Amino acid sequence: MPKRTSLIIGSGVLALYGIRENIDLDVVVSPKTFLTLRYERGLEFTIGKRSGVYKYRDGEIEIFGHIPYSKSTPCILTESILDRAVNFKGYNFMTLLDLLRFKQVRRLEHDISDIKLIEKYLDETRR
């Protein structure tokens, strides 16, 4: 998958910082990459129940066509988010602050505990 058009979000970011282990790997791709995966590679996408976005799930990997904030506030992968991304071993990870904002907007049950973990981590690293 082209690295400039993809971004690892969710628990993958938390694992990168050692905040908690990741359960799966969530990746957001650009609209062009999404269409390439869908039509040229033949991946079958479904509409996510919670987010209303098309996603592909293969084992423990989910690929989203845009950042799944909510049905009413979807956000495509933007250059500014990629510009802020943390690059680790050639892969782009959403910044911890962007992930915090994302989880504050989305507010799923597991987001609430992640928000607390992120805020605790940020408080401890700012000292």
KOLGU-4560 file (N, C-alpha, C; in nm, 3 decimals, padded with zeros to 5 digits):
<recs>
<n_xx: 00.084 n_yy: -00.117 n_zz: 00.000 ca_xx: 00.000 ca_yy: 00.000 ca_zz: 00.000 c_xx: 00.089 c_yy: 00.124 c_zz: 00.000 mol: A seq: 1 type: MET>
<n_xx: 00.065 n_yy: 00.222 n_zz: -00.086 ca_xx: 00.148 ca_yy: 00.343 ca_zz: -00.089 c_xx: 00.148 c_yy: 00.413 c_zz: 00.045 mol: A seq: 2 type: PRO>
<n_xx: 00.267 n_yy: 00.443 n_zz: 00.097 ca_xx: 00.275 ca_yy: 00.498 ca_zz: 00.233 c_xx: 00.230 c_yy: 00.642 c_zz: 00.242 mol: A seq: 3 type: LYS>
<n_xx: 00.245 n_yy: 00.721 n_zz: 00.137 ca_xx: 00.203 ca_yy: 00.862 ca_zz: 00.144 c_xx: 00.051 c_yy: 00.876 c_zz: 00.137 mol: A seq: 4 type: ARG>
<n_xx: -00.016 n_yy: 00.770 n_zz: 00.100 ca_xx: -00.163 ca_yy: 00.776 ca_zz: 00.089 c_xx: -00.232 c_yy: 00.689 c_zz: 00.192 mol: A seq: 5 type: THR>
<n_xx: -00.159 n_yy: 00.653 n_zz: 00.298 ca_xx: -00.220 ca_yy: 00.572 ca_zz: 00.403 c_xx: -00.174 c_yy: 00.621 c_zz: 00.540 mol: A seq: 6 type: SER>
<n_xx: -00.258 n_yy: 00.596 n_zz: 00.639 ca_xx: -00.233 ca_yy: 00.643 ca_zz: 00.774 c_xx: -00.286 c_yy: 00.540 c_zz: 00.873 mol: A seq: 7 type: LEU>
<n_xx: -00.202 n_yy: 00.499 n_zz: 00.965 ca_xx: -00.243 ca_yy: 00.406 ca_zz: 01.070 c_xx: -00.307 c_yy: 00.488 c_zz: 01.182 mol: A seq: 8 type: ILE>
<n_xx: -00.426 n_yy: 00.444 n_zz: 01.223 ca_xx: -00.502 ca_yy: 00.516 ca_zz: 01.328 c_xx: -00.536 c_yy: 00.419 c_zz: 01.440 mol: A seq: 9 type: ILE>
<n_xx: -00.606 n_yy: 00.468 n_zz: 01.541 ca_xx: -00.660 ca_yy: 00.382 ca_zz: 01.646 c_xx: -00.555 c_yy: 00.320 c_zz: 01.735 mol: A seq: 10 type: GLY>
<n_xx: -00.578 n_yy: 00.194 n_zz: 01.772 ca_xx: -00.492 ca_yy: 00.128 ca_zz: 01.870 c_xx: -00.350 c_yy: 00.106 c_zz: 01.818 mol: A seq: 11 type: SER>
<n_xx: -00.330 n_yy: 00.111 n_zz: 01.688 ca_xx: -00.193 ca_yy: 00.103 ca_zz: 01.634 c_xx: -00.109 c_yy: 00.220 c_zz: 01.680 mol: A seq: 12 type: GLY>
<n_xx: -00.170 n_yy: 00.337 n_zz: 01.691 ca_xx: -00.102 ca_yy: 00.456 ca_zz: 01.741 c_xx: -00.071 c_yy: 00.441 c_zz: 01.890 mol: A seq: 13 type: VAL>
<n_xx: -00.169 n_yy: 00.390 n_zz: 01.965 ca_xx: -00.148 ca_yy: 00.370 ca_zz: 02.108 c_xx: -00.035 c_yy: 00.271 c_zz: 02.133 mol: A seq: 14 type: LEU>
<n_xx: -00.027 n_yy: 00.167 n_zz: 02.053 ca_xx: 00.081 ca_yy: 00.069 ca_zz: 02.067 c_xx: 00.216 c_yy: 00.130 c_zz: 02.034 mol: A seq: 15 type: ALA>
<n_xx: 00.221 n_yy: 00.217 n_zz: 01.934 ca_xx: 00.346 ca_yy: 00.283 ca_zz: 01.896 c_xx: 00.405 c_yy: 00.359 c_zz: 02.015 mol: A seq: 16 type: LEU>
<n_xx: 00.320 n_yy: 00.424 n_zz: 02.092 ca_xx: 00.364 ca_yy: 00.502 ca_zz: 02.208 c_xx: 00.376 c_yy: 00.419 c_zz: 02.336 mol: A seq: 17 type: TYR>
<n_xx: 00.340 n_yy: 00.291 n_zz: 02.329 ca_xx: 00.347 ca_yy: 00.205 ca_zz: 02.446 c_xx: 00.235 c_yy: 00.232 c_zz: 02.546 mol: A seq: 18 type: GLY>
<n_xx: 00.127 n_yy: 00.291 n_zz: 02.499 ca_xx: 00.015 ca_yy: 00.325 ca_zz: 02.588 c_xx: -00.070 c_yy: 00.201 c_zz: 02.618 mol: A seq: 19 type: ILE>
<n_xx: -00.097 n_yy: 00.122 n_zz: 02.516 ca_xx: -00.163 ca_yy: -00.007 ca_zz: 02.532 c_xx: -00.140 c_yy: -00.087 c_zz: 02.405 mol: A seq: 20 type: ARG>
<n_xx: -00.157 n_yy: -00.218 n_zz: 02.416 ca_xx: -00.139 ca_yy: -00.304 ca_zz: 02.299 c_xx: -00.254 c_yy: -00.284 c_zz: 02.201 mol: A seq: 21 type: GLU>
<n_xx: -00.222 n_yy: -00.301 n_zz: 02.073 ca_xx: -00.329 ca_yy: -00.291 ca_zz: 01.975 c_xx: -00.395 c_yy: -00.427 c_zz: 01.955 mol: A seq: 22 type: ASN>
<n_xx: -00.524 n_yy: -00.420 n_zz: 01.926 ca_xx: -00.605 ca_yy: -00.539 ca_zz: 01.903 c_xx: -00.605 c_yy: -00.573 c_zz: 01.754 mol: A seq: 23 type: ILE>
<n_xx: -00.611 n_yy: -00.469 n_zz: 01.674 ca_xx: -00.613 ca_yy: -00.485 ca_zz: 01.530 c_xx: -00.534 c_yy: -00.371 c_zz: 01.469 mol: A seq: 24 type: ASP>
<n_xx: -00.539 n_yy: -00.359 n_zz: 01.339 ca_xx: -00.471 ca_yy: -00.249 ca_zz: 01.271 c_xx: -00.572 c_yy: -00.179 c_zz: 01.183 mol: A seq: 25 type: LEU>
<n_xx: -00.596 n_yy: -00.050 n_zz: 01.212 ca_xx: -00.688 ca_yy: 00.031 ca_zz: 01.134 c_xx: -00.606 c_yy: 00.124 c_zz: 01.046 mol: A seq: 26 type: ASP>
<n_xx: -00.636 n_yy: 00.123 n_zz: 00.917 ca_xx: -00.563 ca_yy: 00.204 ca_zz: 00.820 c_xx: -00.663 c_yy: 00.285 c_zz: 00.739 mol: A seq: 27 type: VAL>
<n_xx: -00.635 n_yy: 00.414 n_zz: 00.727 ca_xx: -00.716 ca_yy: 00.502 ca_zz: 00.642 c_xx: -00.634 c_yy: 00.528 c_zz: 00.517 mol: A seq: 28 type: VAL>
<n_xx: -00.698 n_yy: 00.520 n_zz: 00.402 ca_xx: -00.630 ca_yy: 00.544 ca_zz: 00.276 c_xx: -00.696 c_yy: 00.659 c_zz: 00.200 mol: A seq: 29 type: VAL>
<n_xx: -00.623 n_yy: 00.716 n_zz: 00.107 ca_xx: -00.677 ca_yy: 00.824 ca_zz: 00.025 c_xx: -00.790 c_yy: 00.770 c_zz: -00.063 mol: A seq: 30 type: SER>
<n_xx: -00.877 n_yy: 00.859 n_zz: -00.109 ca_xx: -00.986 ca_yy: 00.813 ca_zz: -00.198 c_xx: -00.934 c_yy: 00.737 c_zz: -00.320 mol: A seq: 31 type: PRO>
<n_xx: -00.823 n_yy: 00.783 n_zz: -00.378 ca_xx: -00.768 ca_yy: 00.715 ca_zz: -00.496 c_xx: -00.720 c_yy: 00.575 c_zz: -00.461 mol: A seq: 32 type: LYS>
<n_xx: -00.649 n_yy: 00.562 n_zz: -00.350 ca_xx: -00.601 ca_yy: 00.430 ca_zz: -00.307 c_xx: -00.717 c_yy: 00.339 c_zz: -00.273 mol: A seq: 33 type: THR>
<n_xx: -00.819 n_yy: 00.396 n_zz: -00.210 ca_xx: -00.937 ca_yy: 00.319 ca_zz: -00.175 c_xx: -01.001 c_yy: 00.260 c_zz: -00.301 mol: A seq: 34 type: PHE>
<n_xx: -01.017 n_yy: 00.343 n_zz: -00.404 ca_xx: -01.077 ca_yy: 00.295 ca_zz: -00.529 c_xx: -00.988 c_yy: 00.192 c_zz: -00.597 mol: A seq: 35 type: LEU>
<n_xx: -00.857 n_yy: 00.213 n_zz: -00.591 ca_xx: -00.764 ca_yy: 00.116 ca_zz: -00.649 c_xx: -00.778 c_yy: -00.019 c_zz: -00.579 mol: A seq: 36 type: THR>
<n_xx: -00.782 n_yy: -00.018 n_zz: -00.447 ca_xx: -00.797 ca_yy: -00.142 ca_zz: -00.373 c_xx: -00.930 c_yy: -00.209 c_zz: -00.404 mol: A seq: 37 type: LEU>
<n_xx: -01.031 n_yy: -00.127 n_zz: -00.416 ca_xx: -01.166 ca_yy: -00.180 ca_zz: -00.436 c_xx: -01.185 c_yy: -00.238 c_zz: -00.577 mol: A seq: 38 type: ARG>
<n_xx: -01.143 n_yy: -00.165 n_zz: -00.678 ca_xx: -01.173 ca_yy: -00.207 ca_zz: -00.815 c_xx: -01.058 c_yy: -00.279 c_zz: -00.884 mol: A seq: 39 type: TYR>
<n_xx: -00.936 n_yy: -00.231 n_zz: -00.870 ca_xx: -00.825 ca_yy: -00.295 ca_zz: -00.939 c_xx: -00.775 c_yy: -00.419 c_zz: -00.867 mol: A seq: 40 type: GLU>
<n_xx: -00.780 n_yy: -00.417 n_zz: -00.735 ca_xx: -00.734 ca_yy: -00.533 ca_zz: -00.658 c_xx: -00.849 c_yy: -00.627 c_zz: -00.622 mol: A seq: 41 type: ARG>
<n_xx: -00.973 n_yy: -00.582 n_zz: -00.644 ca_xx: -01.089 ca_yy: -00.666 ca_zz: -00.622 c_xx: -01.124 c_yy: -00.692 c_zz: -00.476 mol: A seq: 42 type: GLY>
<n_xx: -01.078 n_yy: -00.607 n_zz: -00.385 ca_xx: -01.114 ca_yy: -00.625 ca_zz: -00.245 c_xx: -01.261 c_yy: -00.588 c_zz: -00.226 mol: A seq: 43 type: LEU>
<n_xx: -01.331 n_yy: -00.669 n_zz: -00.153 ca_xx: -01.472 ca_yy: -00.642 ca_zz: -00.127 c_xx: -01.486 c_yy: -00.562 c_zz: 00.001 mol: A seq: 44 type: GLU>
<n_xx: -01.549 n_yy: -00.448 n_zz: -00.011 ca_xx: -01.569 ca_yy: -00.360 ca_zz: 00.103 c_xx: -01.713 c_yy: -00.368 c_zz: 00.151 mol: A seq: 45 type: PHE>
<n_xx: -01.733 n_yy: -00.347 n_zz: 00.278 ca_xx: -01.867 ca_yy: -00.342 ca_zz: 00.336 c_xx: -01.886 c_yy: -00.207 c_zz: 00.402 mol: A seq: 46 type: THR>
<n_xx: -02.010 n_yy: -00.173 n_zz: 00.429 ca_xx: -02.036 ca_yy: -00.048 ca_zz: 00.499 c_xx: -02.031 c_yy: -00.076 c_zz: 00.648 mol: A seq: 47 type: ILE>
<n_xx: -01.946 n_yy: -00.002 n_zz: 00.718 ca_xx: -01.932 ca_yy: -00.019 ca_zz: 00.862 c_xx: -02.060 c_yy: 00.017 c_zz: 00.935 mol: A seq: 48 type: GLY>
<n_xx: -02.096 n_yy: -00.060 n_zz: 01.033 ca_xx: -02.219 ca_yy: -00.038 ca_zz: 01.109 c_xx: -02.215 c_yy: 00.093 c_zz: 01.185 mol: A seq: 49 type: LYS>
<n_xx: -02.102 n_yy: 00.120 n_zz: 01.252 ca_xx: -02.094 ca_yy: 00.238 ca_zz: 01.337 c_xx: -02.063 c_yy: 00.364 c_zz: 01.258 mol: A seq: 50 type: ARG>
<n_xx: -01.978 n_yy: 00.353 n_zz: 01.159 ca_xx: -01.926 ca_yy: 00.474 ca_zz: 01.098 c_xx: -01.991 c_yy: 00.511 c_zz: 00.966 mol: A seq: 51 type: SER>
<n_xx: -02.057 n_yy: 00.415 n_zz: 00.902 ca_xx: -02.117 ca_yy: 00.444 ca_zz: 00.774 c_xx: -02.016 c_yy: 00.458 c_zz: 00.662 mol: A seq: 52 type: GLY>
<n_xx: -01.892 n_yy: 00.413 n_zz: 00.686 ca_xx: -01.791 ca_yy: 00.421 ca_zz: 00.581 c_xx: -01.769 c_yy: 00.283 c_zz: 00.523 mol: A seq: 53 type: VAL>
<n_xx: -01.723 n_yy: 00.281 n_zz: 00.400 ca_xx: -01.683 ca_yy: 00.154 ca_zz: 00.342 c_xx: -01.555 c_yy: 00.110 c_zz: 00.409 mol: A seq: 54 type: TYR>
<n_xx: -01.547 n_yy: -00.018 n_zz: 00.439 ca_xx: -01.425 ca_yy: -00.070 ca_zz: 00.497 c_xx: -01.401 c_yy: -00.212 c_zz: 00.450 mol: A seq: 55 type: LYS>
<n_xx: -01.277 n_yy: -00.249 n_zz: 00.456 ca_xx: -01.235 ca_yy: -00.384 ca_zz: 00.419 c_xx: -01.175 c_yy: -00.446 c_zz: 00.543 mol: A seq: 56 type: TYR>
<n_xx: -01.216 n_yy: -00.565 n_zz: 00.577 ca_xx: -01.161 ca_yy: -00.632 ca_zz: 00.695 c_xx: -01.101 c_yy: -00.764 c_zz: 00.653 mol: A seq: 57 type: ARG>
<n_xx: -00.974 n_yy: -00.779 n_zz: 00.684 ca_xx: -00.903 ca_yy: -00.903 ca_zz: 00.654 c_xx: -00.834 c_yy: -00.948 c_zz: 00.781 mol: A seq: 58 type: ASP>
<n_xx: -00.895 n_yy: -01.039 n_zz: 00.852 ca_xx: -00.838 ca_yy: -01.080 ca_zz: 00.980 c_xx: -00.842 c_yy: -00.964 c_zz: 01.077 mol: A seq: 59 type: GLY>
<n_xx: -00.726 n_yy: -00.913 n_zz: 01.108 ca_xx: -00.718 ca_yy: -00.805 ca_zz: 01.206 c_xx: -00.682 c_yy: -00.671 c_zz: 01.142 mol: A seq: 60 type: GLU>
<n_xx: -00.704 n_yy: -00.655 n_zz: 01.014 ca_xx: -00.676 ca_yy: -00.529 ca_zz: 00.945 c_xx: -00.805 c_yy: -00.473 c_zz: 00.890 mol: A seq: 61 type: ILE>
<n_xx: -00.831 n_yy: -00.346 n_zz: 00.920 ca_xx: -00.946 ca_yy: -00.276 ca_zz: 00.861 c_xx: -00.893 c_yy: -00.158 c_zz: 00.782 mol: A seq: 62 type: GLU>
<n_xx: -00.940 n_yy: -00.145 n_zz: 00.658 ca_xx: -00.899 ca_yy: -00.034 ca_zz: 00.571 c_xx: -01.022 c_yy: 00.053 c_zz: 00.548 mol: A seq: 63 type: ILE>
<n_xx: -01.009 n_yy: 00.181 n_zz: 00.580 ca_xx: -01.119 ca_yy: 00.275 ca_zz: 00.567 c_xx: -01.093 c_yy: 00.371 c_zz: 00.452 mol: A seq: 64 type: PHE>
<n_xx: -01.201 n_yy: 00.412 n_zz: 00.387 ca_xx: -01.192 ca_yy: 00.510 ca_zz: 00.279 c_xx: -01.182 c_yy: 00.653 c_zz: 00.329 mol: A seq: 65 type: GLY>
<n_xx: -01.213 n_yy: 00.675 n_zz: 00.454 ca_xx: -01.191 ca_yy: 00.804 ca_zz: 00.520 c_xx: -01.191 c_yy: 00.782 c_zz: 00.670 mol: A seq: 66 type: HIS>
<n_xx: -01.148 n_yy: 00.881 n_zz: 00.744 ca_xx: -01.141 ca_yy: 00.867 ca_zz: 00.889 c_xx: -01.283 c_yy: 00.858 c_zz: 00.944 mol: A seq: 67 type: ILE>
<n_xx: -01.315 n_yy: 00.749 n_zz: 01.011 ca_xx: -01.454 ca_yy: 00.723 ca_zz: 01.054 c_xx: -01.493 c_yy: 00.795 c_zz: 01.182 mol: A seq: 68 type: PRO>
<n_xx: -01.506 n_yy: 00.928 n_zz: 01.175 ca_xx: -01.549 ca_yy: 01.002 ca_zz: 01.293 c_xx: -01.690 c_yy: 00.961 c_zz: 01.331 mol: A seq: 69 type: TYR>
<n_xx: -01.784 n_yy: 00.985 n_zz: 01.244 ca_xx: -01.922 ca_yy: 00.945 ca_zz: 01.266 c_xx: -01.996 c_yy: 00.960 c_zz: 01.133 mol: A seq: 70 type: SER>
<n_xx: -02.120 n_yy: 00.914 n_zz: 01.126 ca_xx: -02.196 ca_yy: 00.927 ca_zz: 01.002 c_xx: -02.215 c_yy: 01.073 c_zz: 00.963 mol: A seq: 71 type: LYS>
<n_xx: -02.228 n_yy: 01.159 n_zz: 01.063 ca_xx: -02.255 ca_yy: 01.299 ca_zz: 01.033 c_xx: -02.130 c_yy: 01.383 c_zz: 01.010 mol: A seq: 72 type: SER>
<n_xx: -02.014 n_yy: 01.333 n_zz: 01.053 ca_xx: -01.892 ca_yy: 01.412 ca_zz: 01.036 c_xx: -01.776 c_yy: 01.328 c_zz: 00.983 mol: A seq: 73 type: THR>
<n_xx: -01.791 n_yy: 01.272 n_zz: 00.863 ca_xx: -01.679 ca_yy: 01.197 ca_zz: 00.808 c_xx: -01.566 c_yy: 01.292 c_zz: 00.768 mol: A seq: 74 type: PRO>
<n_xx: -01.447 n_yy: 01.241 n_zz: 00.766 ca_xx: -01.331 ca_yy: 01.322 ca_zz: 00.729 c_xx: -01.243 c_yy: 01.239 c_zz: 00.638 mol: A seq: 75 type: CYS>
<n_xx: -01.215 n_yy: 01.288 n_zz: 00.521 ca_xx: -01.125 ca_yy: 01.215 ca_zz: 00.433 c_xx: -00.982 c_yy: 01.236 c_zz: 00.479 mol: A seq: 76 type: ILE>
<n_xx: -00.894 n_yy: 01.155 n_zz: 00.430 ca_xx: -00.753 ca_yy: 01.167 ca_zz: 00.463 c_xx: -00.700 c_yy: 01.294 c_zz: 00.398 mol: A seq: 77 type: LEU>
<n_xx: -00.659 n_yy: 01.390 n_zz: 00.477 ca_xx: -00.615 ca_yy: 01.517 ca_zz: 00.422 c_xx: -00.464 c_yy: 01.531 c_zz: 00.428 mol: A seq: 78 type: THR>
<n_xx: -00.413 n_yy: 01.619 n_zz: 00.344 ca_xx: -00.269 ca_yy: 01.645 ca_zz: 00.343 c_xx: -00.220 c_yy: 01.695 c_zz: 00.477 mol: A seq: 79 type: GLU>
<n_xx: -00.300 n_yy: 01.777 n_zz: 00.546 ca_xx: -00.256 ca_yy: 01.831 ca_zz: 00.675 c_xx: -00.241 c_yy: 01.720 c_zz: 00.779 mol: A seq: 80 type: SER>
<n_xx: -00.329 n_yy: 01.622 n_zz: 00.777 ca_xx: -00.316 ca_yy: 01.509 ca_zz: 00.870 c_xx: -00.192 c_yy: 01.429 c_zz: 00.836 mol: A seq: 81 type: ILE>
<n_xx: -00.169 n_yy: 01.407 n_zz: 00.707 ca_xx: -00.047 ca_yy: 01.335 ca_zz: 00.666 c_xx: 00.079 c_yy: 01.415 c_zz: 00.697 mol: A seq: 82 type: LEU>
<n_xx: 00.073 n_yy: 01.547 n_zz: 00.681 ca_xx: 00.189 ca_yy: 01.631 ca_zz: 00.712 c_xx: 00.226 c_yy: 01.623 c_zz: 00.859 mol: A seq: 83 type: ASP>
<n_xx: 00.127 n_yy: 01.607 n_zz: 00.945 ca_xx: 00.152 ca_yy: 01.597 ca_zz: 01.089 c_xx: 00.186 c_yy: 01.455 c_zz: 01.132 mol: A seq: 84 type: ARG>
<n_xx: 00.167 n_yy: 01.358 n_zz: 01.046 ca_xx: 00.182 ca_yy: 01.217 ca_zz: 01.084 c_xx: 00.322 c_yy: 01.188 c_zz: 01.137 mol: A seq: 85 type: ALA>
<n_xx: 00.327 n_yy: 01.088 n_zz: 01.224 ca_xx: 00.454 ca_yy: 01.038 ca_zz: 01.277 c_xx: 00.497 c_yy: 00.924 c_zz: 01.186 mol: A seq: 86 type: VAL>
<n_xx: 00.616 n_yy: 00.935 n_zz: 01.129 ca_xx: 00.665 ca_yy: 00.830 ca_zz: 01.041 c_xx: 00.754 c_yy: 00.736 c_zz: 01.122 mol: A seq: 87 type: ASN>
<n_xx: 00.717 n_yy: 00.610 n_zz: 01.123 ca_xx: 00.794 ca_yy: 00.509 ca_zz: 01.195 c_xx: 00.818 c_yy: 00.392 c_zz: 01.101 mol: A seq: 88 type: PHE>
<n_xx: 00.946 n_yy: 00.369 n_zz: 01.071 ca_xx: 00.986 ca_yy: 00.261 ca_zz: 00.981 c_xx: 00.914 c_yy: 00.269 c_zz: 00.847 mol: A seq: 89 type: LYS>
<n_xx: 00.892 n_yy: 00.391 n_zz: 00.800 ca_xx: 00.831 ca_yy: 00.412 ca_zz: 00.668 c_xx: 00.679 c_yy: 00.413 c_zz: 00.666 mol: A seq: 90 type: GLY>
<n_xx: 00.616 n_yy: 00.397 n_zz: 00.781 ca_xx: 00.470 ca_yy: 00.398 ca_zz: 00.787 c_xx: 00.422 c_yy: 00.522 c_zz: 00.861 mol: A seq: 91 type: TYR>
<n_xx: 00.313 n_yy: 00.580 n_zz: 00.813 ca_xx: 00.256 ca_yy: 00.699 ca_zz: 00.874 c_xx: 00.156 c_yy: 00.660 c_zz: 00.982 mol: A seq: 92 type: ASN>
<n_xx: 00.175 n_yy: 00.720 n_zz: 01.101 ca_xx: 00.084 ca_yy: 00.700 ca_zz: 01.213 c_xx: 00.021 c_yy: 00.834 c_zz: 01.246 mol: A seq: 93 type: PHE>
<n_xx: -00.108 n_yy: 00.833 n_zz: 01.274 ca_xx: -00.177 ca_yy: 00.954 ca_zz: 01.319 c_xx: -00.106 c_yy: 01.005 c_zz: 01.445 mol: A seq: 94 type: MET>
<n_xx: -00.094 n_yy: 01.137 n_zz: 01.458 ca_xx: -00.032 ca_yy: 01.191 ca_zz: 01.580 c_xx: -00.121 c_yy: 01.160 c_zz: 01.699 mol: A seq: 95 type: THR>
<n_xx: -00.061 n_yy: 01.159 n_zz: 01.815 ca_xx: -00.136 ca_yy: 01.132 ca_zz: 01.936 c_xx: -00.243 c_yy: 01.239 c_zz: 01.961 mol: A seq: 96 type: LEU>
<n_xx: -00.210 n_yy: 01.365 n_zz: 01.932 ca_xx: -00.309 ca_yy: 01.473 ca_zz: 01.949 c_xx: -00.425 c_yy: 01.459 c_zz: 01.850 mol: A seq: 97 type: LEU>
<n_xx: -00.395 n_yy: 01.422 n_zz: 01.724 ca_xx: -00.502 ca_yy: 01.399 ca_zz: 01.627 c_xx: -00.589 c_yy: 01.281 c_zz: 01.671 mol: A seq: 98 type: ASP>
<n_xx: -00.525 n_yy: 01.176 n_zz: 01.723 ca_xx: -00.601 ca_yy: 01.060 ca_zz: 01.770 c_xx: -00.689 c_yy: 01.099 c_zz: 01.888 mol: A seq: 99 type: LEU>
<n_xx: -00.637 n_yy: 01.181 n_zz: 01.978 ca_xx: -00.716 ca_yy: 01.228 ca_zz: 02.092 c_xx: -00.840 c_yy: 01.304 c_zz: 02.043 mol: A seq: 100 type: LEU>
<n_xx: -00.820 n_yy: 01.395 n_zz: 01.949 ca_xx: -00.934 ca_yy: 01.472 ca_zz: 01.893 c_xx: -01.035 c_yy: 01.379 c_zz: 01.826 mol: A seq: 101 type: ARG>
<n_xx: -00.984 n_yy: 01.284 n_zz: 01.750 ca_xx: -01.067 ca_yy: 01.186 ca_zz: 01.681 c_xx: -01.154 c_yy: 01.110 c_zz: 01.781 mol: A seq: 102 type: PHE>
<n_xx: -01.094 n_yy: 01.062 n_zz: 01.888 ca_xx: -01.167 ca_yy: 00.985 ca_zz: 01.987 c_xx: -01.263 c_yy: 01.072 c_zz: 02.068 mol: A seq: 103 type: LYS>
<n_xx: -01.227 n_yy: 01.199 n_zz: 02.090 ca_xx: -01.318 ca_yy: 01.291 ca_zz: 02.160 c_xx: -01.443 c_yy: 01.320 c_zz: 02.078 mol: A seq: 104 type: GLN>
<n_xx: -01.430 n_yy: 01.322 n_zz: 01.946 ca_xx: -01.545 ca_yy: 01.346 ca_zz: 01.859 c_xx: -01.629 c_yy: 01.219 c_zz: 01.846 mol: A seq: 105 type: VAL>
<n_xx: -01.563 n_yy: 01.107 n_zz: 01.822 ca_xx: -01.635 ca_yy: 00.983 ca_zz: 01.796 c_xx: -01.701 c_yy: 00.926 c_zz: 01.922 mol: A seq: 106 type: ARG>
<n_xx: -01.630 n_yy: 00.923 n_zz: 02.032 ca_xx: -01.679 ca_yy: 00.884 ca_zz: 02.165 c_xx: -01.752 c_yy: 00.749 c_zz: 02.171 mol: A seq: 107 type: ARG>
<n_xx: -01.693 n_yy: 00.646 n_zz: 02.109 ca_xx: -01.745 ca_yy: 00.511 ca_zz: 02.129 c_xx: -01.704 c_yy: 00.467 c_zz: 02.269 mol: A seq: 108 type: LEU>
<n_xx: -01.762 n_yy: 00.359 n_zz: 02.316 ca_xx: -01.734 ca_yy: 00.313 ca_zz: 02.452 c_xx: -01.585 c_yy: 00.297 c_zz: 02.479 mol: A seq: 109 type: GLU>
<n_xx: -01.514 n_yy: 00.229 n_zz: 02.387 ca_xx: -01.370 ca_yy: 00.209 ca_zz: 02.409 c_xx: -01.290 c_yy: 00.339 c_zz: 02.390 mol: A seq: 110 type: HIS>
<n_xx: -01.348 n_yy: 00.436 n_zz: 02.320 ca_xx: -01.279 ca_yy: 00.564 ca_zz: 02.303 c_xx: -01.264 c_yy: 00.637 c_zz: 02.436 mol: A seq: 111 type: ASP>
<n_xx: -01.364 n_yy: 00.623 n_zz: 02.524 ca_xx: -01.362 ca_yy: 00.693 ca_zz: 02.653 c_xx: -01.240 c_yy: 00.649 c_zz: 02.735 mol: A seq: 112 type: ILE>
<n_xx: -01.216 n_yy: 00.518 n_zz: 02.742 ca_xx: -01.099 ca_yy: 00.471 ca_zz: 02.818 c_xx: -00.969 c_yy: 00.509 c_zz: 02.748 mol: A seq: 113 type: SER>
<n_xx: -00.970 n_yy: 00.507 n_zz: 02.615 ca_xx: -00.849 ca_yy: 00.549 ca_zz: 02.541 c_xx: -00.819 c_yy: 00.697 c_zz: 02.563 mol: A seq: 114 type: ASP>
<n_xx: -00.923 n_yy: 00.780 n_zz: 02.570 ca_xx: -00.904 ca_yy: 00.924 ca_zz: 02.595 c_xx: -00.832 c_yy: 00.942 c_zz: 02.729 mol: A seq: 115 type: ILE>
<n_xx: -00.875 n_yy: 00.870 n_zz: 02.831 ca_xx: -00.812 ca_yy: 00.880 ca_zz: 02.962 c_xx: -00.665 c_yy: 00.835 c_zz: 02.957 mol: A seq: 116 type: LYS>
<n_xx: -00.639 n_yy: 00.725 n_zz: 02.885 ca_xx: -00.502 ca_yy: 00.675 ca_zz: 02.872 c_xx: -00.413 c_yy: 00.776 c_zz: 02.799 mol: A seq: 117 type: LEU>
<n_xx: -00.464 n_yy: 00.835 n_zz: 02.692 ca_xx: -00.387 ca_yy: 00.933 ca_zz: 02.616 c_xx: -00.359 c_yy: 01.057 c_zz: 02.701 mol: A seq: 118 type: ILE>
<n_xx: -00.463 n_yy: 01.106 n_zz: 02.768 ca_xx: -00.444 ca_yy: 01.226 ca_zz: 02.852 c_xx: -00.343 c_yy: 01.199 c_zz: 02.963 mol: A seq: 119 type: GLU>
<n_xx: -00.347 n_yy: 01.081 n_zz: 03.024 ca_xx: -00.250 ca_yy: 01.045 ca_zz: 03.129 c_xx: -00.109 c_yy: 01.041 c_zz: 03.070 mol: A seq: 120 type: LYS>
<n_xx: -00.094 n_yy: 00.980 n_zz: 02.954 ca_xx: 00.037 ca_yy: 00.972 ca_zz: 02.888 c_xx: 00.090 c_yy: 01.112 c_zz: 02.858 mol: A seq: 121 type: TYR>
<n_xx: 00.005 n_yy: 01.197 n_zz: 02.803 ca_xx: 00.048 ca_yy: 01.334 ca_zz: 02.769 c_xx: 00.087 c_yy: 01.412 c_zz: 02.895 mol: A seq: 122 type: LEU>
<n_xx: 00.010 n_yy: 01.396 n_zz: 03.003 ca_xx: 00.044 ca_yy: 01.464 ca_zz: 03.128 c_xx: 00.180 c_yy: 01.418 c_zz: 03.180 mol: A seq: 123 type: ASP>
<n_xx: 00.205 n_yy: 01.288 n_zz: 03.174 ca_xx: 00.331 ca_yy: 01.233 ca_zz: 03.225 c_xx: 00.450 c_yy: 01.273 c_zz: 03.140 mol: A seq: 124 type: GLU>
<n_xx: 00.430 n_yy: 01.284 n_zz: 03.010 ca_xx: 00.544 ca_yy: 01.320 ca_zz: 02.923 c_xx: 00.571 c_yy: 01.469 c_zz: 02.918 mol: A seq: 125 type: THR>
<n_xx: 00.477 n_yy: 01.549 n_zz: 02.964 ca_xx: 00.496 ca_yy: 01.696 ca_zz: 02.965 c_xx: 00.573 c_yy: 01.742 c_zz: 03.089 mol: A seq: 126 type: ARG>
<n_xx: 00.588 n_yy: 01.656 n_zz: 03.188 ca_xx: 00.655 ca_yy: 01.695 ca_zz: 03.313 c_xx: 00.804 c_yy: 01.707 c_zz: 03.295 mol: A seq: 127 type: ARG>
</recs>
